[in-house]
């Protein structure tokens, strides 16, 4: 049994969800005494391959280097995965936007059922995955010869350093020609990225306006060195931009500390943050669902409590 992890990277560094995916792959390999290989499909991405080779549990890194992989176009990456897929029993992707873009293409071409967003490994062919916005856990068993899997990063610890894998360079698959990179418009943010932040402070609709959202949440985030998140209700109301949304249709996060201010705790939001290590809820409604998952709850007006918290820190 040999498992392939498709690395997510920016041609310079390895993105953190890949480390969680490698950990999941290592757990699968335990049941079959198998190996974990990592595919780095990129352009001038030798530094990424070296980083991957140093990760504990990785037996081999496969480097495919070509212009067509420079921007991670799904069609081109899928073609490279398919070129080597016959050697693997499992093919794992991080359950990120990039992984979710490539994995279905690979599964369809292999004519197998994709297993999405696993959060636990039961055995080499059996996994757990959340359903119904995380309110139920499904146990899924696959009899497919090749198992194509996306991994929910919050369900697994990150693999650590300490490996010494060899790096093999392979011929790059030809570009599909079905898509082309035209450009990127990337929002610049000096704060930590939501999915990798250790501390997140999130605001909800109770803040009332974008001005109040920034006035109340920004000083707290500054004091804690935290990323800023928002509930879907706050985003839909225009208080915060879409890229700050935490939840089932936003970003799935699991920081060390999650502070929710003025967030009632709708199922959609809880699905995106309830795996956080410590959850602090500030809400004046004692019946707010957010208190059911909170480690610490403060029944108070956020416009009073948050400034007091900032002043105390």
RADA-V938095 format. One record per pair of residues at least 24 apart in sequence whose C-alpha atoms are under 6 Angstrom apart, sorted by sequence separation. I is the first residue (numbers start at 1). J is the second residue. D is the distance in Angstrom with one decimal. If there is no record, write none. Layout:
i = <I	I>
j = <J	J>
d = <D	D>
This chain:
i = <35	37	41	43	78	247	248	264	265	247	264	265	43	200	202	204	246	264	42	43	199	200	201	202	203	204	41	42	74	78	200	201	202	205	205	210	204	209	1	11	2	6	7	1	2	3	4	5	6	7	116	117	118	119	194	4	11	14	114	115	116	117	118	12	13	114	117	192	12	119	191	107	95	90	94	95	199	206	89	90	91	92	93	94	95	198	199	201	92	195	198	199	200	201	202	203	204	199	203	204	21	18	17	3	2	3	5	2	3	4	5	6	1	3	220	31	80	28	76	76	154	56	55	56	60	62	55	56	59	60	61	62	63	64	54	55	56	62	68	54	55	64	54	54	53	53	21	20	17	20	23	20	134	20	133	19	19>
j = <59	61	65	67	102	271	272	288	289	272	289	290	69	226	228	230	272	290	69	70	226	227	228	229	230	231	69	70	102	106	228	229	230	233	234	239	234	239	32	42	34	38	39	34	35	36	37	38	39	40	149	150	151	152	227	38	45	48	148	149	150	151	152	47	48	149	152	227	48	155	227	148	150	146	150	151	255	262	146	147	148	149	150	151	152	255	256	258	150	253	256	257	258	259	260	261	262	258	262	263	94	94	94	88	88	89	91	89	90	91	92	93	89	91	310	124	173	124	175	176	254	160	160	161	165	167	161	162	165	166	167	168	169	170	161	162	163	169	175	162	163	172	163	164	164	165	151	153	153	156	159	157	271	158	271	158	159>
d = <6.0	5.6	6.0	5.5	5.7	5.8	5.3	5.0	5.0	3.8	6.0	4.1	5.7	5.2	5.7	5.9	5.7	5.6	4.6	4.7	4.8	4.8	5.1	4.2	4.9	5.2	6.0	5.4	5.0	5.8	5.7	6.0	4.8	5.6	4.5	3.8	5.1	5.4	6.0	5.8	5.3	5.9	5.8	4.7	4.9	4.9	4.9	4.7	4.9	5.5	5.8	4.9	5.0	5.6	5.9	5.7	4.5	5.8	5.1	4.8	5.0	4.7	5.7	6.0	5.3	5.9	4.7	5.2	5.7	4.5	5.6	6.0	4.9	5.5	5.4	5.1	5.6	5.0	4.8	4.6	4.9	4.8	4.7	5.0	5.3	4.5	5.9	5.9	5.7	5.2	5.1	4.8	5.0	4.7	4.9	5.0	4.8	6.0	5.9	4.4	5.7	6.0	5.8	5.6	5.2	6.0	6.0	5.8	4.8	4.8	4.8	5.4	5.9	6.0	5.5	5.8	5.1	5.1	5.3	5.8	5.7	5.6	5.8	5.2	5.0	5.9	4.5	5.0	5.0	5.2	4.7	5.0	4.7	5.4	5.7	5.8	4.1	5.9	5.6	5.7	4.6	5.0	4.3	5.3	5.8	4.6	5.9	5.3	5.5	5.5	5.1	5.6	5.3	4.3	5.2	4.8	5.0>
